[in-house]
Amino acid sequence: MRLRSYLLGLCCALSASALMASVQPVAFDLDGKPVNDLAAPGAHVVVLVFAAIDCPISNRYIPTIEHLRTEWKSKGVRVWWVFPNPNDTASTVKKHDEEFSMATPVLLDTHQNLVHLAHAGVTPEAAVFSVHNGQLHEIYHGRIDNRYRAFGVERPQPTTHELADAIEAALTEHAAPKPEANPVGCAIVPLGEK
Amino acid sequence: MSAGSDQPMIRSLLSLLLFAVIPTAALAKPPKNTTATETKNLTWSHDIAPILYGHCTTCHHPGGAGPFSLLTYADAKRRASQIVEVTQSHFMPPWLPEPGYGDFADNRRLSNGDVAKLKQWFQAGMPQGDLSEAPTAPAYDAKWQLGKPDLVLKQGEPFTLPAGGTDVFRNFVFPYPLKTSHYIRAMEIRPGAPQVVHHANILIDRMESFREQHPDEWRAGVPGMEILLDSGNTFDPDSHFLFWKPDTPAIIEPQGMPWRLDPGNDLILNTHLKPSGKSETIDSEIGLYFTDIPPDKQPMLLQLDADDKLDIPAGDNHFVVEDSLRLPVDVEVLGIYPHAHYLGKDMQGWAILPDGRKEWLIWIRDWDIDRQSVYRYKQPLELPRGTVLHMKYLYDNSASNPRNPHDPPIRVREGNRSEDEMAHMWLQVLLVHTKPGDPDPRLQLEEAWMRDRLTRTPNDRVSLYNLGAALAGQGKYKEAAAIYEQDSKLHPNDARVLTAFGAALDGEGNWQQARALLQQAASATEASRAQHCDAAFDLADLDARRSQANAEQEFREELASCPDDAEGHASLGSLLLAGGQTQEAESELQRSLAINANNLDAQLALADAQLSAGDATHAMRLLQTAIQAHPSSADAHTQLARAYGISGDLNNAETELNRAAVLKPDDASIHSALSQVMAQNGNLDGAITEQQQALKLFAQDADGWNNLGVLEARKGDSASARKDFERALAIQPDHAQARANLAHLAAQ
């Protein structure tokens, strides 16, 4: 699906200020190029995982997400890392990606559009959308799994895997189970608070 | 529910997006409705920076163990909502003990006032205030916090921690490379990747036993949460908590309490590593800071434990174990280290004093192995003899314990793996009110501790062995032999037990059976190299003390298979010296000192050889070095006095003998020698007192009575002198000098 066309389609009915906002790209890649198309051709599911370069819990989930992307790639699941914090610039995120050997594509959520799209509050937090006839339907947003229950309360390994279950649900067109608890992580830094 | 039923579609989400461009991230936005009176004066500069600098930035600085810095106003403002969340819950700063249950130094718990201030500042919109009011930010840029160490130990091989997965527990070995012993006043650990090393314990392996257990792996580190080390057959109990955590990279020992490293020792860095998301290289360094001042206090680590009671049913959320121990001696408790694994929940430690008073040692209501620590008391807790120490730990093995490593829960018992459990409460105690010359009081404590363990697990081999060693150390050889006999019946071919059993029988006077056991131990096929060396040495030593001709050959055989045994070379050297083979003796003694420059036997024997050859200068230098390393050796002080005496320095000779007498007050020969030197220094009264003391300790010394008579005659007390000479003759009728002195008195 092409997100941009929906933005334009919608904007016509809105005020001038909204129109200005609507022409902003949804996000940018690490080369500074606008990205409006979150679902590649053939993608059935889009996954956004919010992250921050200096959030230890978010960083600890990198291997999990990288593994998940590889596992689901052939089934039409498009996974994006989303960096929403104002201080996480293209150059710092690039360096971070190299350090952490991240192969999953990255979006800089410069205007925090995706934060609002997915109702994300912390890093790490995930959102899952199913793609139907070019439209995105939110299936899930919340924690990746139940490894963390609170700061300092951590399971040796997770026993429920909400994100994986939500992707499976999206692929099989079932409802994703609701997570039992909110995600645990670092608060996303509001715009203007570098 | 199918996709699209009650889930909002992208269109409506986008509408939200469009309207939400200006007011962003309401979640993390501070509310603005607080009253002015609550918050009007709170600014970062005046109120918040002092809190952060005092409690947070030791970890939260660039390059520190914390994931982000909190040094600047911008840092604090950016993290404000998270700071409020983690301080309200007391997750940060990490501190487990409940306030009011043990008064600890370096208490990191934030006061309620500071917690409230952080919240109020956040709610007030995080004002910066007047920067001129802000304290100077602490500097954390030094490579070593205590300056350049005297010695830096490096990890054998770097270890690569995987990016993800469960926590890793790994042990790295750091051999101590020097040929001389040193006292360590401080240690600093640089873990290489501070953000993934959660905490670390340093253990001292006196016997290279861990390397021997893992000959092929130790260089790259050995997995394992808990390890067991062989402490050898000398009573040298663990004495210091060498516990490292990110905010205290330098471990500084209190005055008078350095710890010791000897040639051949290893430090084992027992680490808890938390994968960070990227693979990390662990290439640690340990910086050691020496002191020449030997310890004047000997602490000891004492453990209460209830491991034997750990058999926790699956699903049980209230499993309680307890242990207690009555103290046989007066102690001061300096620190405490509670320890359990992932099921531990509530931990209580307390003492009931003889007068019935209850003194809390610690209470942790929500145990978290990730935040474990050693806690040191602000003031030592004085606990008199008869005090009973208690521990009571509660475990939660239900599915509702988020830290439970098993899903679903399974029955859990004690063990060394992280998924097993433990119930330990370690205390660092200092034995007080002891007198010089008393047997080491730590032996009494060790005995009580091991007897207590054996009441619960009668066949526990560590307890049996340690009890035997504690008894033998106190000279209770018969009891020690009985314990080792029990141990050797349970473990019939254990070379270590056979050796200890033999040594106890030897102490008891039963050298024949002792010898047979030592022979059996020395030829035991399953013995480790260290065990074989111990047995072979003890066998040769026993024969040497019995003046058996084969002792020399036995030492040579022992040294052929244990060429690095400094003690073996020293004993062979002493034996050769006694047999008049001075040249070869000196060469063996030098070999001993090349392996361990602080080997006391070799130092004393070599000094003896030098003094016999009239070389007081070299002997003096050697003995001064020996005293530096072994300040409590009365023999070294006595020998040094002899060296001073030979060189004509009688004042220093007297000083050294006085030191020896303090260290060994029951040694008649020291008092006697002191008496002689005092007399030569013109102090007749002192000389008489010392000689009288010597005779109190050894009344059958004819020479001593004669010497006392001479001193008293010189003092003009002929009557006393006469009695003394008569006493000498009563003991030894052919004592020519006493007879001549008596005749001389009669002629006056």
Interface residues (C-beta under 8 A of the other chain):
Chain A: L3 Y6 L7 L10 C11 L14 A18 A21 S22 Q24 D54 C55 P56 S58 N59 R60 Y61 I62 P63 T64 H67 N87 E99 F100 S101 H111 Q112 N113 V115 H116 L117 G121 F129 S130 H132 Q135 L136 H137 E138 I139 N146 R149 A150 F151 G152 V153 E154 R155 P156 Q157 T159 A170 E173 H174 A175 C186 A187 I188 V189 P190 L191 E193 K194
Chain B: M1 S2 A3 G4 S5 Q7 P8 M9 I10 R11 L13 L14 S15 L16 L17 L18 F19 A20 V21 T24 A25 L27 A28 K29 P67 F68 A74 K77 R78 S81 Q82 E85 V86 S89 F91 M92 P94 P162 A163 G164 G165 T166 D167 Q195 K274 P275 S276 G277 K278 S279 Y342 D368 D370 R371 P402 R403 N404 P405 D407 S418 E419
